[in-house]
Amino acid sequence: MTSNINSDGDAGLGSARSRAVQVAVVGGGVIGLSVAWRAAAAGHQVRLIDPTPGRGASWVAGGMLAPISEAWPGEEAALLLGEESLRRWPGFAAELAADGGDPALVSAGTLMVALDQGDAGQLGVLAEYLDSVHRAVERVTSRQLRALEPGLAGVRAGLLVPGDLSVDNRKLLNSLRAAAQRRGVVFVGETATEIDQGRVTTASGVLGCDVVVIAAGAHSAKLHPALSGAVRPLKGEILRLRARRLSLPPPTHTVRAVVEGRPIYLVPREGGELVLGATQYEAGFDETVTARGVRELLEGAEQIFPSVGEYELVETAAGVRSASVDTLPFIGELEPGVLAATGHHRNGLLMAPVTADAVVALLAGDKPPAEAEAARPDRLGAGDWL
């Protein structure tokens, strides 16, 4: 069966200026849902194509909105884009709460901790880099760390990043879906198999449109030749735990550490819950939770927050992040009538507001936020990845 959304067959973005366009968003994770909601709120007719919207990697994310603590030398463009999106988050969350429900935005900040001399050296490199790019973080001693979070143990030093935020990823996804539905987004519960200018093919037929937005995460590489090899799957595992009556409550801050070379984060949730992550390795599209992954996460967490060993293990889960070739996402036009909004790596939740706003600007024929310029899909020549 063929369903033609577009009646005039016009697929160019130039024709989108000053009028509503018919948009097909492929992918229903945090990026696809955010784009669909914002585009519909701007007056466009939107269909979102995904068999399980609100699931995938976004469902098993930690919820950190942390451009400063994610920063690293040589990744200045990602830092600027993440910071711009962080500035948009309070307004984004407030509008979302009115349209679809409260996503539980938290402003407690992040504690980055070091366990041994090697970890302290790595943290020192980051602190010096942040100083060099004029980003304010506070160096804290082991005594100050324990005063901030009494449950921490064995930590030598740390950094306090007060401006970092966090969000309950599952409340966020549910709110985005409700907000999109309220704004008239039509959900198509199928998988896109092919994308051409002005149409999306599924098992049931062809959906016509003015503009296609590819927001299918790690699966985006299969939907357009310009993304083939530029976006790849990167597996991560997380645990969800809950404090018990005789255990310490979760920390009030997000806590990040490197334990024996492996990154560990602990993100508190309401009701005494704690999200513990995240392993990261190349495993294709495998979403199996491994015993090794669970062991590494629990052993690492117990070294910095021993009480976690007494927590109830509520859930184990794995997801596949969408990693790009250079840590930046792809946001912008791939060809007339086809936009990319993918490749966000660990920062899909963080960069959802700025990505959605950039796509909506492009739909209107306007310039996206200046910080998104570095994420243009044409920044790398085709020969660099094809």
HELIX and SHEET records of a PDB file:
HELIX    1   1 GLY A   14  ALA A   16  5                                   3    
HELIX    2   2 VAL A   30  ALA A   41  1                                  12    
HELIX    3   3 GLY A   56  VAL A   60  5                                   5    
HELIX    4   4 GLU A   76  ASP A   99  1                                  24    
HELIX    5   5 GLN A  117  SER A  132  1                                  16    
HELIX    6   6 SER A  142  LEU A  148  1                                   7    
HELIX    7   7 ASN A  169  ARG A  182  1                                  14    
HELIX    8   8 GLY A  217  LYS A  222  5                                   6    
HELIX    9   9 PRO A  225  LEU A  227  5                                   3    
HELIX   10  10 GLU A  270  GLY A  272  5                                   3    
HELIX   11  11 ALA A  291  ILE A  304  1                                  14    
HELIX   12  12 PRO A  306  GLU A  310  5                                   5    
HELIX   13  13 HIS A  345  ASN A  347  5                                   3    
HELIX   14  14 GLY A  348  LEU A  363  1                                  16    
HELIX   15  15 ALA A  370  ALA A  375  5                                   6    
HELIX   16  16 PRO A  377  ARG A  379  5                                   3    
HELIX   17  17 ALA A  382  ASP A  384  5                                   3    
SHEET    1   A 4 SER A   3  ASN A   4  0                                        
SHEET    2   A 4 GLY A 205  GLY A 208  1                                        
SHEET    3   A 4 ARG A 199  THR A 202 -1                                        
SHEET    4   A 4 GLU A 194  ASP A 196 -1                                        
SHEET    1   B 6 VAL A 186  VAL A 188  0                                        
SHEET    2   B 6 GLN A  45  ILE A  49  1                                        
SHEET    3   B 6 GLN A  22  VAL A  26  1                                        
SHEET    4   B 6 VAL A 211  ILE A 214  1                                        
SHEET    5   B 6 VAL A 338  THR A 342  1                                        
SHEET    6   B 6 PHE A 330  GLU A 335 -1                                        
SHEET    1   C 3 MET A  64  LEU A  65  0                                        
SHEET    2   C 3 LEU A 165  VAL A 167 -1                                        
SHEET    3   C 3 LEU A 105  VAL A 106 -1                                        
SHEET    1   D 8 GLU A 138  THR A 141  0                                        
SHEET    2   D 8 ALA A 157  VAL A 161 -1                                        
SHEET    3   D 8 THR A 110  ALA A 114 -1                                        
SHEET    4   D 8 THR A 254  VAL A 259  1                                        
SHEET    5   D 8 ARG A 262  PRO A 268 -1                                        
SHEET    6   D 8 GLU A 273  GLY A 277 -1                                        
SHEET    7   D 8 VAL A 231  ARG A 242 -1                                        
SHEET    8   D 8 GLU A 312  SER A 324 -1                                        
END                                                                             
